[in-house]
Structures are given as C-alpha cells and as structure tokens.
Amino acid sequence: MDKNKLIADVLGDKSEDNFSLKDYSFDRRYAYISMVASLAWSDGSIDERERAILEEITMELGEDIQVVLMTIINETKDFDIVNFNKWVGKITGMKMKVSLMADLLLTAFADSIYMQAENFYMKYVSGKLGINFNLYQKIFRIVHKYMEEVQAQKEKEELEKTYLESEKNTGIIHRFVNSIIN
C-alpha cells in the first residue's frame, strides 16, 4: 500500500512530502510496531499472514527494528496497559497516526475476518490517538478497498494459474487419447 498516497487522501494534503517511518526515533518506531503486534495477538495467536505483515512493516521501520521483531512479538503477547499507554504517547503527528491506523487495519484484515477483539482494539486505539470517527471511517474505507483489490488480484492470478494448468493437462490428456485411438 502506498502510504504517501493514503496519507494524502485521508488528510486531504496533496503535497509531495515523502512520509517515511524511518525518519522517527527508535523508541517511536518500536512503539509503532509494538501496537501492531499487540493487535495481531488480539485473537490469541499470530498467524503466517499477520507475521508477514509485521515483517513488511519492519522493513519500512528500518533494520534496527527488524532485528528486534521477535522480541517485540514475544513482549506483546500479553496486553499490558502501561506499555500500551507508553506506546500511544510516542505516536505523534497525524501522518504517523494515519499510517499506524492503516497498518493496524491491514493486520486486522490479514486473515479476511475482522474479529470483534480486533474491532474493539481499533476503536480503542483510534480514541487514544485522537482520531475522530470520520477520519477512522475514511482510513477504514481506503484500506478495505485496497484489501479488496489485493484479494481480487490474488483470485485472478489463481484462476489464470488453474487455467494454464488445465491447458497443460488437456494437452497431456489429448495426446494420451490420440495415442490410444491411433
């Protein structure tokens, strides 16, 4: 997902400012990924898709965060309100908040099921970050549309793969039938 475009669309800021999570301090980036990992744990486990998203986000955050991802995943398994409040305090600036909400939603949608626990966490986080309902809905709609496009692309690729495999198999079957007939 193009975060610069997302941020520009959500905030109505069409400037060409390049947003990069790497520009923030280690503590702020650590808090950012900790909040996403905490959401991933909200259903009791982190599956492969959620782990892949966490790894993708850490690539945006920088090598120093990539190195500590497993530590963060282990630390966030049990929700700790003290840590959560500390993390929220480090997420400042509307661009960082919009980016975080988008990453939280991408993680929540990773398994194609938006669970009640994830919904509760998202609403709680948005309130703590000072993101109003309209802004939350705008981010939600954009991320949801993006996820639908990703899903449609996956389905198209799977269909094309199945078609190519059936063509290949048809060729084999055709040659087999011809060999029997002849």
N, C-alpha and C positions, 0 to 999 in steps of 0.2 A: 504494500500500500504506500502510495506517495504521501508522506506525512506533510510535506510542504503544501501540497495541493489541498489536503484535508484541512490543515490549519487555516489556509487562506479562505477556503469555502465556509468553514464554520465561523470564523471570526470576521468574515467579510473584508479581510485585509488582502488585497490583491498585490501587495508589494512583493518584490522579488527576494526578500530576506530569506536566506537559507537557514532553516532550522536544523540544528544538529544536537543530538543528545550528548555528544562527546564534548560539547562546549561547557557543560556543567561540571561542578566539582565531583570528586569520587563519592562523597557522602550523599549528594543529591541523586546521583545515578544509582548508587546502592539502594537508596530508599525507593527509587522508581521501580527497579526490578523486584525488590522485596514485596512491594504491593501487588505486582502482577503475579508473583509466585504464590503469595498468600491467597489470591483469588483462585488460582489453579488448584489449590488444596481444598477449596470450599466444599467440594463434593466428596472429600475423603481420600482422594488419590490424584496423582498427576499422570495422565496417560501420554502416549507417544506424541500425539498431536500437540498437546499442551507443552510438552517438553521441547518440541521442535520450535514452537512459537517463542518460548523463553530463550532458546539458543539464538534464534533470529534477532530477538530484541537485544541480547547481549552483544551481538555483532555491531548493532547501532550504538551501543553504550561504550564500547572500547574493550581492548584486550585485558585491561586490569579488572574489569567486571567479568569478562569471560572466564578468567582464572578462578574466580570465587563463586561461580554459579552453583556448583554442587553444595557449597557451604550455605548459600542463600536458600536453596531448596530445602535443605535439612532444617535450617533455622526457622523457616516459615511454616513448617508442618502443623504446628500448634499455634493457633491465633493468640497473639499477645497484644492486648490493648495499649500497653505502654509503648511497645515498639511501633505499633500502628500509628499512634499519635505523634511519635517522633518522626516517622516517615512522612506523614501528612505535612508536618511543619517544614519539611525540606522541599516539598513540591511547590515551587513558587513560579509566578509568571503564567499568564493564561496560555501561552503556546505549550509550555511543558504540561499543564493540566489537560489541555485538549489531547495532546499526544498520549498521555497516560490513559485517559478515558478510552481512546481508540484502541490502545493495546490491551486494556482490560476487556473491552468488548470482543476483540479478536480472540482473546483467550477463552472467554465465556462461550463464544460460538464455535470454538475449535472442534468440539465433538458433535456439532449440529443440534445440540439440545441446550437451551438456555434454562438452566435449573433455577428453582426458587432460591436456593442458597446463593447462587451467583447474582441473581436479580437483587436480593437483599444487600449483598456486599456492594454491588454497583451503586445502588441508591445511597447507601451509607457513605461511600467514598465521595460521590458527587456532592453530597451535602457538606461533608467535611472540607472539601476543596473549594466550596463556594460556587459550584457550578449549578446554575438555576435549571429548572425543569425544561425550559425551551431550548437552552443550549445542549442539555443532555439529550433531548429528543433529536436535535439536529445531528449530533455526533452519532447517535444510535442509527438513524436512518441512513447516513452515509456509509457507516461500517456494514450495516445489514445489506445494503445494495452491493457493496464491494464483495461481501461473502457470497451473495447470490451469483455474482458474475464469476467468482472463482469456482463455485460449485458447477455452474453451467459449463465452464471451460473443461473441468475435470470430466464431466459426463460426456462432453463432445469428444474428448481425447479417448475415453474408454470405448465409446461407440465406434470411433474410427479404428481403434486397435482391434476390436471384435470383428469389424467388417474385413479388415486386412487378413486377420487370422482365418475367417470363414472363406475368403477368396483363396487363400493358400490351401486350406483343407479341401475346398471344392476342386482345386486343380489336382490334388492327390487323388481324391475320390473319382474324378473324371478319368484320370489316367488309369486307375485301377479297374473301373468299369470297362473302359475301352480295351484294356488288356484281356479281360475275361471274354468280351464279345468277339474280339479278333482272335 
